[in-house]
Amino acid sequence: MSGEESLSQSQVDNLLKQMETSAGAPPSPDADATTEDAAAATAAAPPAAAAPLADPRAVNYDFKRPERVGKEQMRAMRSLHEGLARSFGAVVSGMLRTMLEVKLISVDQLTYSEFVFSLDNPSCFNVLKPEPLEGHWILDISPGLSYAIVDRMLGGDPHPVDSIRRPLTEIENRLIGRLVTAFNAEMKDIWKNIIDLDISVPRVESNPQLVQIVPPNEVIILIGLEVALGRNRGMMNLCIPFNTIERFNSQLSNNGWVGYSKNRPSEQSRQRVSQFIDEASVEVVVTLAESRIRTGDLLDLSVGDVITTEKDAQSPLELAVQSVPKFTVRPGAHRGKKAVRIESHIEPEQPPEQPT
């Protein structure tokens, strides 16, 4: 079989069935004879308790749906969009002047065809263009939630209605566009830790099956947000094709922080930090010598006594900054005050190597 060929799901199932049949097939006659001879040769041996063998279990693997997104990336996406749910809920509550709750329900990976065929038709299907990324994202808003939000924007008190099965009008699409704009602004804010996005909405459709942003079998990451507006509940689904963010895969793996700032420092921030450090005061201590004496000798000391040390009088002294040795110095005087002159830098001690 060449490297370009692939097995279909039916062929994989047939292979698994043949393996199960081979495992349960009766032994051949030659094998029976060999078994009888071995049993006769060991008849005198005491019987030993045989350990029970676990039955092998075959697990089906769908080659059409590989697990392309790792667990670390999925955890990062969940943490990232939990912050989106909180901030977006607060913004929309102020926009609609009512309490609105947004919860992150799920973060899954599936194929684009599975995502499209799971949506209602008609729906509010917004195609997003996240510059500078290649490709498009999808923001789908369920019909019931769309009508409830439009009703609230026009001053009404929306009640759950299941009978409306029509596409949004042009005016209603413009009103929902305000919600989508607020969503894009919050998403741009949480994604700035990874990449600066400029998100636009080039297209809005009512039939999800008319939009083909990636091949049907392409893996996508589906972010499911549940929105509660009064007694109305609906889903907002954010579809992110994995190929659009694949080159940022390592950043999502290394940044388990996700909600915290990891921006590169600017020149202004560097200067500000340098200014604060320059104005900080530190303790500088020069040690003349060190010695040890007994407590009894210490109690017998009086004025005029001399304490000898092991340090030579001509050897350089040690200067420490915040109790950390930094320089070797020579004592002296400068402008009528005691001073020291720096001679060399003290290299920090390296930790001992651990035995392998």
Secondary structure as GFF3:
##gff-version 3
##sequence-region A 1 356
A	DSSP	alpha_helix	9	23	.	.	.	ID=ss1
A	DSSP	alpha_helix	29	41	.	.	.	ID=ss2
A	DSSP	alpha_helix	71	96	.	.	.	ID=ss3
A	DSSP	beta_strand	100	111	.	.	.	ID=ss4
A	DSSP	alpha_helix	112	117	.	.	.	ID=ss5
A	DSSP	beta_strand	124	131	.	.	.	ID=ss6
A	DSSP	beta_strand	137	141	.	.	.	ID=ss7
A	DSSP	alpha_helix	143	153	.	.	.	ID=ss8
A	DSSP	alpha_helix	170	191	.	.	.	ID=ss9
A	DSSP	beta_strand	198	205	.	.	.	ID=ss10
A	DSSP	three_ten_helix	208	210	.	.	.	ID=ss11
A	DSSP	beta_strand	219	229	.	.	.	ID=ss12
A	DSSP	beta_strand	232	241	.	.	.	ID=ss13
A	DSSP	alpha_helix	242	245	.	.	.	ID=ss14
A	DSSP	three_ten_helix	246	248	.	.	.	ID=ss15
A	DSSP	alpha_helix	249	254	.	.	.	ID=ss16
A	DSSP	alpha_helix	267	278	.	.	.	ID=ss17
A	DSSP	beta_strand	284	287	.	.	.	ID=ss18
A	DSSP	alpha_helix	295	299	.	.	.	ID=ss19
A	DSSP	beta_strand	317	321	.	.	.	ID=ss20
A	DSSP	beta_strand	324	334	.	.	.	ID=ss21
A	DSSP	beta_strand	337	345	.	.	.	ID=ss22
###
